[in-house]
Amino acid sequence: MSDPSAPRPLSFQAMILRLHQYWSEHGCAILQPYDMEMGAGTFHPATTLRALGPDAWNAAYVQPCRRPTDGRYGENPNRLQHYYQYQVILKPSPPNLQELYLGSLAAIGVDMRVHDIRFVEDDWESPTLGAWGLGWEVWCDGMEVTQFTYFQQMGGFDMKPVAGELTYGLERLAMYIQNVDNVYDLAFNDAGVSYGDVFLENERQMSTWNFEVADTDRLFDAFRKAAAECENCLEAKLPIAAYEQAIKASHTFNLLQARGVISVAERQAYIGRVRDLAKAACAAHMEKNGWAA
Amino acid sequence: MTDFLLELRSEEIPARMQPKAREDLARLFAGELAKAGLTAAETVTYATPRRLALILRGLPDATQAVSEEVKGPKASAPPQALEGFLRKTGLTRDQLVERDGVLFAVNERPGRATPEVLAEAIPAVIRAFPWPKSMRWGAASASTESLRWVRPLQGIVALFGEAVVPVEVAGIASGAATVGHRFHHPDAVTIRSAADYVEALRDAHVIVDQNERAAIIATGAAMATAKAGLTLVRDEGLLAENAGLTEWPVPLLGRFDPDYLSVPPEVIQLTARVNQKYFVCRDADGKLANAFVCTANIDADDGGAKIVEGNRKVLAARLADARFFYDTDLKVPLEEQATKLDRIVFHEKLGTVADKVERVAKLARWLVEEGIILPGTGRGTSAAGGGGAPQALLPADAPLHHQPAAGGPPPRAGEDNVALLADQAERAARLAKADLVTGMVGEFPELQGLMGGYYAAAQGEDAAVANAIRDHYKPVGQGDDVPTDPVTVAVSLADKLDTIGAFFAIGERPTGSKDPFALRRAALGVLSLTQTNGLRLSLIDPLVQVSTAALIGFMTRGAQSSVASAARSIVSMREAGAKVDGATREIIDAIRPMVQEVTKGASSQIAENLILTLDFFADRLKVQQREAGVRHDLIDAVFALGGEDDLVRLLARVHALQAFVATDDGANLLAGYKRAANILKKEGMTADVTPVKAGVSDEGAGQEPREAPASAGATYDREPAEAALVAALDAAEPAAADAVAREDFAGAMAALATLRAPIDAFFDAVTVNDADPAKRAARLALLARVRDAVHGVADFSRIEG
């Protein structure tokens, strides 16, 4: 930052703490990351399963996301196979959701008199969750910093009522706030730890594993087993346990994709299989709570 | 007369939906008002990201009072009739009016205050609004019946004159207050009246008129680029989109690192436009400059410095990605990329793209080796230069508009040139789809072909091959450049013929409005390619080739895959001269019937599909030619001859026919022909649809001598007009046939024209239906000969008028 009088921008962890503070003040339950590998914060049961049904639910949490195909061995300044999303879910969606969101940006130091914030059409769809919604990607000076969605369906079920979902790309937002061009240069804290210190080696090793080493036979096996276990849980009428297995299958599929062993033709079939598992888990969840009618 | 203002304020409306939303708002309102008999003198609509507005000027303050009369029974009618009428109208006897002994019910509908009508129209319009995608939101969405809007609806301003039209929709009450710009003026703005709307919002940093916003962006962007010594690359779509994304547009010029200019300009422009909605600029030399124009939605306190910096960074990251893809792609030879095409499914029944490439490569080579595409194709008669002089690869520089060969046979090409062209065509075809697996095309599918061309050129492929890879998707639509470079023509034509033949082979044909594989476009491409380049192509041969290959491929992959492949490998082993031992022989014997069954099924299916495919081409040709002003019945007349699958020849015949029927001779011959045909039809002597050999181009001599019963000497004395017609036919038949064989269709028409006078004279002087059966038979045969002679050129029965 060129202006010496400007306040020091928030570190990565300080930004998270601010967001926690802000959303806590707005009535959200502040949860911790789910302890399973997943491709997006939406997969967290606090979003997927809690979005279903009539009960009000307001929660916020950080979720580590794993997207094996996005790995770049630590060599790309913008792409990571492991990164963080900040996820807020508010059900029913409050009438002032946009204002609340803009308030959160202000809380982490975005000055809306010098930056250009825009809501650009981006309809969200998750083929693996049987879910879709309408909303925007929020641009800050041309950079997408948040996905803003009004869920319309989850697991194939109409939302009654609709939940609003905010998904912040934390690294992008931090790069923007700290004005750095390389993700690994982010100040993780104010005590000299950089994002690279924490994650660079991780990205190198995991990219290698994702793309080159992961044993595909075992992955195929893991996929089959997760799918079978999901069915097992469904039979036992344990929707949450079943949903966890669907998450596992989904991530295993992502790893297989990164290993390049799933043909285009098979791809749709695998996605369909994961969707069936996730939808079945959602259906079981609806039924268990007596919302299925 | 009073003006009405409606503003429907919501969260951000997608830019692409705004124009249609304005139209729908005006249309739906006009409909609602018309029901009440109201019309506005003027209708104005506005759209911004956050509001959709309508102003109706010059509305009357009330609707007209209406008096309706319903005729009832006569006053003298029996009481039951009266009772029935009273029940129907809900009136009493003393409310009826009697006139001339008849009872009338008079229903006086008083005029209604216009605001009352508006208060009903507003919710009706909102609920009926046809957004392409709409959503529910908030607590009310606990019911799926809750209001749907494009994004959450937040406010309604409804003013008739200066008075609020009170309505409530989904819990939102109308009023006079809206809000200004999200950041410049988030507070309430009270609107006094429709006349006040635009200016009141302008004061609150909102330009409501989308055209004004577009003009601000266009002017501002042009000025900013001019100041930097650059010119803006205009893009109307992008302009409208940016106007739809802003309420207070501020175009800002930024620069990016010139190093990124090593990435092809199309990639930079596409990245900037699609991902970031930026305009790009050219420098004084017309080259893409390292500059962009983004459109902010605020007047930033720092003049936009931070916004430009932020946008620059985002673009840099995008370009870094693009350059990464480009550099990575460049390192992998296209030949190697092409080996990965067997992973991409082209169509479930047609196998992978690799399978398609294999078929296309063979066909492209065949098109050259058969002499259909020559080294001189499309280049006039001068440059038989073995498949194209090297060309600069910049698409803008590529001279794609060579004149087609102007009549006469193309120059005789040397065999070396043909061999070279065939090699180049096959090579280009084998590489043409390889860019589908590159990172860049994965990111930007619309760059297919173009990127392959860049990579091929960079990897040292011959310029003709690289250009063919680049342009082989052309022509993409009507008005698109039609390739004329022989290598490109070969690959483009082979690709399209394969697509059509293969999809028809598996029964995937366009129906009605459904054409998911764009086969109509492909057919139009084939037509344009053959016409522009004057290609002499018999469609049947290539179509049989590709559909056979596609169908056998399908069957091989299908249920019989194991049997069929076993059979194939044994067959090919045998072909290769492998020793066949006893066990193998047994297998062969067991499999042979199955193979025959498969092949038999395939061949009848292929024949069936082939007819459908040719019909499809005929239809496309009709559509294309109708647009060019050619009569469809003339096309029918030529197509009805059957056996004609050479589109260029067919069209030449149609054109000659069109010219001929416009002449007196033509019109009269047609009349004479129809008279003859009618007589024959009555006699049950229908035309044996002659498989016309006319136009067999390679066998110059053409026609077998026709068996001509009426000329083979008559058993009675011919009347003079009869004899004259025989003589005329004796002369005209070979002349027409000869002309057709030479593809001189005007000459053929001229030969037919000589029949006109003798036919007219014959009908004037000779009685066909003579009492003498021999005479009658001979004269009918003569008429049949006339008909058949005409049919040698076209089926005149199809011609209207």
Contacts between the chains, C-beta under 8 A, distances in Angstrom:
chain1	res1	chain2	res2	distance
A	54	B	142	6.1
A	76	B	320	7.8
A	76	B	321	7.8
A	76	B	324	7.2
A	77	B	317	7.3
A	77	B	320	7.4
A	78	B	317	4.9
A	78	B	320	7.5
A	78	B	321	7.5
A	79	B	321	7.9
A	92	B	137	7.9
A	92	B	138	5.5
A	92	B	139	4.5
A	92	B	141	6.4
A	92	B	142	7.0
A	93	B	137	5.2
A	93	B	138	5.6
A	93	B	141	7.7
A	93	B	152	7.6
A	94	B	138	7.5
A	95	B	138	5.9
A	95	B	152	7.2
A	95	B	154	7.6
A	98	B	11	5.9
A	112	B	183	5.0
A	112	B	298	7.9
A	113	B	183	6.6
A	113	B	298	7.3
A	113	B	300	6.7
A	113	B	301	4.8
A	114	B	300	4.8
A	114	B	301	5.3
A	114	B	302	5.1
A	114	B	306	4.9
A	114	B	307	7.4
A	115	B	300	7.4
A	115	B	306	6.1
A	115	B	307	6.5
A	115	B	310	6.9
A	116	B	296	4.2
A	116	B	297	5.7
A	116	B	298	5.9
A	116	B	300	7.2
A	116	B	307	4.7
A	116	B	310	7.6
A	117	B	182	7.9
A	117	B	183	7.3
A	117	B	297	7.8
A	118	B	245	6.1
A	118	B	246	7.9
A	118	B	297	5.9
A	119	B	11	7.1
A	119	B	12	3.9
A	119	B	49	7.2
A	120	B	12	7.9
A	120	B	245	6.5
A	121	B	12	7.5
A	121	B	14	3.5
A	121	B	15	6.9
A	121	B	16	7.2
A	123	B	133	6.9
A	133	B	135	7.6
A	134	B	133	6.3
A	134	B	134	7.9
A	134	B	135	4.4
A	134	B	150	7.9
A	134	B	151	6.8
A	135	B	151	7.8
A	136	B	12	6.1
A	140	B	310	6.8
A	141	B	306	6.9
A	141	B	307	5.0
A	141	B	309	7.6
A	141	B	310	2.6
A	141	B	311	5.3
A	141	B	314	7.1
A	142	B	276	5.5
A	142	B	278	7.8
A	142	B	294	6.0
A	142	B	307	8.0
A	142	B	310	6.1
A	142	B	311	3.9
A	142	B	314	4.4
A	142	B	315	7.3
A	143	B	310	6.3
A	143	B	311	8.0
A	143	B	313	7.4
A	143	B	314	4.5
A	150	B	135	5.5
A	150	B	136	7.9
A	150	B	137	5.4
A	150	B	151	7.7
A	150	B	152	7.5
A	152	B	135	5.7
A	152	B	136	6.9
A	158	B	144	5.3
A	159	B	136	7.5
A	159	B	141	6.7
A	160	B	141	6.7
A	160	B	142	5.2
A	160	B	143	7.0
A	160	B	144	6.4
A	161	B	136	7.9
A	161	B	138	6.9
A	161	B	139	5.9
A	161	B	140	7.4
A	161	B	141	4.2
A	161	B	142	4.2
A	162	B	135	7.4
A	162	B	136	5.3
A	162	B	137	5.1
A	162	B	138	6.8
A	162	B	141	4.1
A	164	B	137	7.8
A	176	B	310	6.9
A	181	B	313	6.5
A	181	B	316	7.7
A	263	B	343	5.4
A	263	B	345	7.5
A	264	B	343	6.2
A	264	B	344	5.4
A	264	B	345	5.1
A	265	B	345	4.6
A	265	B	348	7.6
